């Protein structure tokens, strides 16, 4: 196992991760931040709606729904039918999303109706300082012409909270455990009705005579005013939105030895960041693609936490569409795509469960991933993870060549096993896959933790994968 270090030795990567996390309260913001970094690194934005005029030695990216992003760098020695070397992760995390009708008034309070997204540890959302972020669809009128614009919004200050019930009114809570109903008790308080009423005439006047989806009071005027003020529009110009509750506490490097990262959304923005930074840095120098015969790819998907079955999830054709369009840009024979897929490799990167010192019985003795121990290769005989002996060996060999630590994980036989985008893409595309992830604690809590060292290990491992895989893969024979 690698020796733990303080964050000074890993400073640039770790501080960069902290910046990425703090810029990414939602999947939309994470993709926006990824887009900003890719453009700065010389990647050209292309659109799935347009034609692709691609060149060997060049770098490109596209977004879908602004919550999924695929970036790729084409080697100068690339020819149609050559392989794609992919690191895949996801941009979404469990959260509370605003309902289509979010206005709730009862007991003299204005509350926000939310629905649970993914398998969150919802008890951790109580008594936190919460705000709202997401995207708005804004109606714009200029010279008699109407258009609609997607705009990201993020309220920095805490505007709501889900308060717990006082122990005096729930005397058995410590003995029986904290129990709550997701429908009845998981509503953030936005304001008191009296204070909100004072603001109501102004907000309703702003709606004007023009009909909008908010004329039937789907959302409280106070909330609409705050959102409109943030993006610089009128409330009547907000045509629709996708918003979620967010914790306002920033991500930080912490612990007595400054060895941990405390943050929300580490699952899976940590792997999103490490793969993105690895691709950018592995393609940044003048000659980085000179001897590359394949295509280096990062694919960051939305909706993993709810099964990936969406137009922008890993269960959609987005991956195979991208591989097909890149291949077809350099050759028209339909057989070339099939050859390319069989020469390709996917690293499915999703955070892993570290050994918990207070619950050691939840891991079996021979498979106890530890913080500072490097990326975890995930195995499951029932294909909840897509790793096999060949893909595990290839990924482990890269670690060995670069003196990087690596760990293995298998869930106990008497426990259920989660899954990732790995099996979805392996079965849907036919690509060889290894499932890996950095170890962490408090997964799916509003506040998670991982180790500083493992951020650096993950970044270096992914970067080495991009730089070395095509040469290593040529040395292994299986289906011959």
C-alpha positions in Angstrom: 0.0 0.0 0.0 1.2 3.5 -0.8 2.3 5.7 2.1 -0.2 8.4 3.0 0.9 11.9 2.1 -0.3 15.4 3.0 -2.1 17.4 0.3 1.0 19.5 -0.3 2.6 16.7 -2.3 -0.6 16.2 -4.4 -1.5 19.9 -4.4 -2.2 20.7 -8.0 -4.5 17.7 -8.7 -6.3 17.9 -5.4 -6.9 21.7 -5.4 -8.1 21.3 -9.0 -10.6 18.6 -7.9 -11.8 20.9 -5.1 -12.4 23.7 -7.6 -14.2 21.3 -9.9 -16.5 20.0 -7.1 -17.3 23.5 -5.9 -18.2 24.5 -9.5 -20.5 21.5 -10.0 -23.6 21.4 -7.8 -25.5 19.6 -10.5 -24.8 17.4 -13.5 -25.5 20.4 -15.7 -22.9 22.5 -13.9 -20.4 19.6 -14.0 -20.7 19.3 -17.8 -20.5 23.1 -18.1 -17.2 23.1 -16.1 -16.0 20.1 -18.2 -16.8 22.1 -21.4 -14.9 25.1 -20.1 -11.8 23.0 -19.3 -11.9 21.2 -22.7 -12.2 24.5 -24.7 -9.3 25.9 -22.7 -7.2 22.8 -23.6 -7.9 23.2 -27.3 -10.7 20.8 -27.8 -13.2 21.8 -30.5 -16.9 21.7 -29.8 -19.0 19.7 -32.3 -22.7 19.0 -32.4 -24.5 15.7 -32.8 -27.0 17.7 -35.0 -24.4 18.7 -37.5 -21.8 17.0 -39.8 -18.5 16.0 -38.3 -15.4 16.9 -40.2 -12.7 15.2 -38.1 -9.0 15.0 -38.6 -6.3 12.8 -37.2 -4.3 14.5 -34.5 -7.2 16.8 -33.5 -9.3 16.9 -30.3 -13.1 17.3 -30.1 -16.1 17.0 -27.7 -19.9 17.2 -27.7 -22.6 17.4 -25.1 -26.1 15.8 -25.0 -28.8 17.5 -22.9 -25.9 19.5 -21.4 -25.7 16.7 -18.7 -23.6 14.2 -20.7 -20.3 15.0 -22.4 -18.1 12.9 -24.6 -14.5 14.1 -25.4 -12.0 12.4 -27.7 -8.5 12.9 -29.1 -7.7 11.2 -32.4 -4.2 9.8 -32.7 -2.1 11.0 -35.7 -1.6 7.4 -36.7 -5.3 6.6 -36.5 -7.0 4.6 -39.3 -10.7 3.6 -39.4 -11.1 0.3 -37.6 -8.5 1.1 -34.9 -9.5 1.0 -31.3 -11.0 3.4 -28.8 -9.6 3.7 -25.3 -12.3 5.0 -23.1 -12.7 6.0 -19.5 -16.4 6.3 -18.6 -17.9 7.9 -15.5 -21.2 9.6 -14.6 -22.1 13.2 -13.7 -25.2 12.7 -11.6 -25.5 12.0 -7.8 -28.4 11.2 -5.5 -30.3 14.4 -4.7 -33.7 16.0 -4.0 -35.3 17.4 -7.2 -38.1 19.9 -7.3 -41.4 18.5 -8.4 -43.3 19.9 -11.4 -45.6 21.5 -8.9 -43.4 22.5 -6.0 -45.5 24.9 -4.1 -46.6 23.5 -0.7 -48.3 25.6 2.0 -49.3 24.2 5.4 -49.1 25.2 9.0 -48.1 28.8 8.2 -45.1 27.7 6.2 -44.1 27.8 2.5 -42.4 24.5 1.6 -40.8 23.1 -1.5 -42.1 19.8 -2.9 -39.2 17.6 -3.9 -38.8 14.1 -5.2 -36.0 11.7 -4.4 -33.5 11.0 -7.2 -31.4 7.9 -6.8 -30.7 5.9 -3.7 -29.6 8.7 -1.3 -29.0 8.5 2.4 -31.9 10.9 2.9 -31.5 11.3 6.7 -28.3 13.1 6.0 -30.2 15.9 4.3 -32.0 17.0 7.5 -30.7 20.1 9.3 -28.4 21.1 6.4 -28.2 24.6 4.9 -29.7 24.0 1.5 -30.0 26.0 -1.7 -31.1 25.4 -5.3 -29.3 24.9 -8.6 -30.1 23.5 -12.0 -31.2 24.9 -15.3 -34.0 27.3 -16.6 -35.6 27.5 -20.0 -35.9 31.3 -20.6 -38.3 32.9 -23.1 -36.6 35.7 -25.0 -38.3 38.1 -27.3 -36.3 40.4 -29.6 -37.6 42.4 -32.6 -40.9 40.5 -32.5 -39.2 37.1 -32.6 -39.4 34.6 -29.8 -36.7 32.1 -28.8 -36.0 29.9 -25.8 -32.6 29.7 -24.1 -31.2 27.1 -21.6 -29.5 28.9 -18.7 -27.8 27.5 -15.7 -28.7 28.9 -12.3 -27.2 28.5 -8.9 -28.2 30.3 -5.7 -25.1 30.6 -3.5 -26.8 31.5 -0.2 -28.8 29.0 1.8 -32.5 29.6 1.3 -34.1 26.5 2.8 -33.8 23.7 5.3 -35.3 20.4 6.3 -35.6 20.6 10.1 -35.7 17.6 12.3 -38.4 17.1 15.0 -37.3 18.1 18.5 -36.4 15.2 20.7 -39.1 16.4 23.2 -41.7 15.5 20.6 -40.1 12.2 19.6 -38.7 10.8 22.9 -37.9 7.4 21.5 -35.8 8.5 18.5 -32.5 7.5 20.1 -33.7 4.1 21.1 -35.8 3.3 18.0 -33.7 5.1 15.4 -34.5 8.1 13.3 -37.5 7.2 11.1 -39.2 9.4 8.6 -41.5 9.3 5.6 -40.0 10.5 2.3 -43.3 12.0 1.2 -44.4 13.7 4.4 -41.2 14.7 6.2 -38.6 15.4 3.5 -39.9 18.9 2.5 -37.5 21.9 2.7 -38.9 25.0 4.4 -38.5 28.0 2.2 -40.3 30.7 4.2 -43.1 31.5 6.6 -46.4 32.3 4.9 -46.6 35.7 6.6 -43.3 36.9 5.2 -43.9 35.3 1.8 -47.3 37.0 1.6 -45.6 40.5 1.9 -43.6 39.6 -1.2 -46.4 38.1 -3.2 -48.0 41.2 -4.8 -44.6 42.2 -6.3 -44.0 38.7 -7.7 -47.5 38.3 -9.1 -47.4 41.7 -10.7 -44.1 40.7 -12.4 -46.0 37.7 -14.0 -48.1 40.3 -15.9 -51.0 39.5 -18.2 -49.1 37.1 -20.3 -50.0 33.5 -19.7 -47.2 31.2 -18.5 -47.0 27.7 -16.9 -46.8 29.5 -13.6 -50.2 31.2 -13.7 -51.7 28.3 -11.9 -49.3 28.7 -9.0 -47.2 25.7 -9.7 -44.3 27.3 -7.9 -44.3 30.0 -5.2 -43.8 33.6 -6.5 -41.0 34.1 -4.0 -39.0 31.2 -5.4 -39.6 32.5 -9.0 -38.4 36.0 -8.1 -35.2 34.7 -6.6 -34.5 32.6 -9.7 -35.3 35.4 -12.1 -33.2 37.9 -10.2 -30.2 35.4 -10.3 -30.3 35.1 -14.1 -31.4 38.6 -14.9 -34.9 37.9 -16.4 -38.5 38.5 -15.4 -40.4 35.7 -13.7 -42.9 35.5 -16.6 -39.9 34.7 -18.9 -39.1 31.4 -17.0 -40.8 28.8 -19.2 -39.7 25.7 -17.4 -36.9 24.4 -15.2 -35.0 21.4 -13.8 -33.8 22.2 -10.3 -32.6 20.4 -7.3 -31.7 21.1 -3.7 -28.0 21.4 -2.9 -25.9 21.6 0.2 -24.1 25.0 0.6 -21.1 23.7 2.5 -18.1 23.8 0.2 -15.8 20.9 -0.6 -12.6 21.0 1.4 -9.3 19.1 2.2 -9.6 18.1 5.8 -8.5 15.7 8.6 -5.8 16.1 11.2 -3.2 15.3 8.6 -5.0 17.0 5.7 -5.3 13.5 4.1 -9.1 13.5 3.4 -11.5 15.3 1.1 -14.9 16.1 2.6 -17.5 16.9 0.0 -20.8 16.1 -1.5 -21.1 14.3 -4.9 -17.7 12.5 -4.7 -19.7 9.7 -6.2 -19.1 10.2 -9.0 -17.6 13.6 -9.7 -14.3 12.5 -8.3 -14.0 9.9 -11.1 -15.5 12.4 -13.6 -12.8 14.9 -12.7 -9.8 12.4 -12.6 -10.7 11.0 -16.0 -11.3 14.4 -17.6 -8.0 15.8 -16.3 -6.2 12.6 -17.3 -7.4 12.9 -20.9 -6.6 16.6 -21.1 -3.1 16.2 -19.7 -2.5 13.1 -21.8 -3.3 15.1 -25.0 -1.8 18.5 -24.1 1.8 18.4 -25.3 2.8 18.9 -28.9 3.7 15.3 -29.6 1.2 13.5 -27.3 -0.8 12.1 -30.2 2.2 11.6 -32.5 2.5 7.8 -32.1 -1.1 7.1 -31.1 -3.0 4.8 -33.5 -6.2 4.8 -31.5 -8.7 7.3 -30.1 -8.5 8.4 -26.5 -12.0 9.0 -25.1 -13.7 10.2 -21.9 -17.5 9.6 -21.7 -19.3 11.2 -18.8 -23.0 10.1 -18.6 -26.1 11.4 -16.8 -28.6 9.2 -15.0 -26.4 6.4 -13.7 -27.9 6.7 -10.3 -31.4 5.8 -11.7 -30.4 3.0 -14.1 -29.0 4.9 -17.1 -32.2 4.4 -19.2 -32.5 7.9 -20.8 -31.5 9.6 -24.0 -28.3 10.8 -22.3 -27.6 7.8 -20.1 -25.2 5.0 -20.7 -28.1 2.8 -21.8 -28.7 5.1 -24.8 -26.9 4.8 -28.1 -24.7 7.8 -27.3 -21.5 5.8 -27.0 -22.0 3.6 -30.1 -23.2 6.6 -32.0 -19.9 8.5 -31.2 -17.7 5.5 -32.1 -19.6 5.0 -35.3 -19.4 8.6 -36.4 -15.7 8.8 -35.6 -15.0 5.6 -37.5 -17.2 6.6 -40.5 -15.3 9.9 -40.7 -12.2 8.0 -41.8 -13.7 5.0 -43.7 -17.1 4.0 -45.2 -17.0 0.2 -44.8 -19.6 -0.8 -42.1 -17.4 -3.6 -41.0 -14.8 -1.2 -39.7 -16.9 -0.2 -36.7 -17.2 -3.9 -35.6 -13.5 -4.3 -35.8 -12.9 -1.1 -33.9 -15.2 -2.1 -31.0 -13.3 -5.4 -30.7 -10.0 -3.5 -30.5 -11.4 -1.1 -27.9 -11.3 -1.0 -24.1 -13.5 0.7 -21.5 -12.5 1.6 -18.0 -15.8 2.0 -16.1 -14.8 4.4 -13.3 -17.3 4.7 -10.3 -16.4 5.2 -6.7 -15.8 2.1 -4.5 -16.7 1.2 -0.9 -13.7 1.6 1.4 -13.4 -0.5 4.5 -15.3 1.2 7.4 -13.5 0.9 10.8 -16.8 0.8 12.7 -18.5 -1.7 10.4 -15.6 -4.1 9.4 -18.0 -7.0 9.2 -19.5 -5.5 6.0 -16.4 -6.5 4.1 -14.9 -10.0 3.8 -11.4 -10.4 5.0 -9.7 -10.8 1.7 -11.4 -7.9 0.0 -11.1 -4.8 2.1 -10.3 -1.7 0.0 -8.6 0.9 2.1 -8.1 4.7 1.8 -4.7 5.5 0.3 -4.6 2.1 -1.4 -5.2 3.2 -4.9 -8.0 2.3 -7.4 -10.2 -0.7 -6.6 -10.8 -3.3 -9.3 -14.4 -4.5 -8.8 -15.3 -8.2 -9.5 -18.7 -9.9 -9.5 -19.4 -13.4 -10.8 -23.0 -12.4 -11.7 -21.8 -9.6 -13.9 -22.9 -6.7 -11.8 -19.4 -5.5 -12.7 -18.0 -6.2 -16.1 -14.5 -7.1 -15.1 -12.9 -10.4 -16.2 -9.4 -11.8 -16.0 -8.1 -10.2 -19.2 -9.5 -6.7 -18.5 -8.3 -6.8 -14.8 -4.8 -8.0 -15.9 -4.5 -5.2 -18.5 -5.5 -2.5 -16.0 -3.3 -4.0 -13.2 -0.4 -4.2 -15.6 -0.6 -0.4 -16.2 -0.5 0.1 -12.4 2.6 -2.2 -12.1 4.5 -0.4 -14.9 3.9 3.0 -13.2 4.4 1.9 -9.6 0.8 2.6 -8.7 -1.1 0.8 -5.9 -4.2 -1.3 -6.9 -6.8 -3.1 -4.8 -9.5 -5.7 -5.4 -13.1 -5.9 -4.2 -15.8 -8.6 -4.2 -19.0 -8.1 -2.2 -19.8 -10.6 0.5 -21.9 -13.6 -0.7 -24.7 -12.7 1.8 -25.0 -9.1 0.6 -26.4 -7.5 -2.5 -24.1 -5.9 -5.1 -24.5 -2.5 -6.7 -23.7 -1.9 -10.4 -22.3 0.7 -12.7 -22.3 1.8 -16.4 -19.8 -1.0 -17.0 -22.2 -3.9 -17.7 -24.6 -1.6 -19.5 -21.9 -0.6 -22.0 -20.2 -3.9 -22.2 -23.4 -5.7 -23.2 -24.8 -2.8 -25.3 -21.7 -2.0 -27.2 -19.7 -5.2 -27.0 -16.6 -3.4 -25.6 -14.1 -5.1 -23.2 -14.6 -3.5 -19.8 -13.0 -3.3 -16.4 -14.9 -1.8 -13.5 -12.8 0.3 -11.1 -13.2 3.1 -8.6 -11.4 5.1 -5.9 -12.3 4.0 -2.3 -14.6 6.3 -0.3 -16.7 6.4 2.9 -20.3 7.7 3.4 -21.3 6.9 -0.2 -24.6 8.5 -1.2 -24.6 10.8 1.9 -25.0 14.5 1.4 -21.4 14.7 2.7 -18.9 12.0 1.6 -15.2 11.5 2.1 -12.2 10.0 0.3 -8.4 10.2 0.5 -6.2 12.8 -1.1 -3.7 10.1 -2.2 -6.4 8.2 -4.1 -7.3 11.2 -6.2 -3.7 11.4 -7.3 -3.5 7.6 -7.9 -6.7 7.7 -9.9 -5.5 10.6 -12.1 -2.1 9.0 -12.7 -3.6 5.6 -13.5 -6.1 7.0 -16.0 -3.4 9.2 -17.6 -1.1 6.2 -18.0 -4.0 4.2 -19.5 -4.5 6.7 -22.2 -0.7 7.0 -22.9 0.2 3.3 -22.8 -2.8 1.1 -23.5 -2.5 0.7 -27.3 1.1 -0.6 -26.9 0.2 -2.9 -24.1 -2.9 -4.3 -25.7 -0.8 -5.4 -28.8 1.0 -7.9 -26.5 -1.9 -9.9 -25.3 -3.6 -12.7 -27.3 -7.1 -14.1 -26.5 -9.5 -14.7 -29.4 -6.9 -16.0 -31.9 
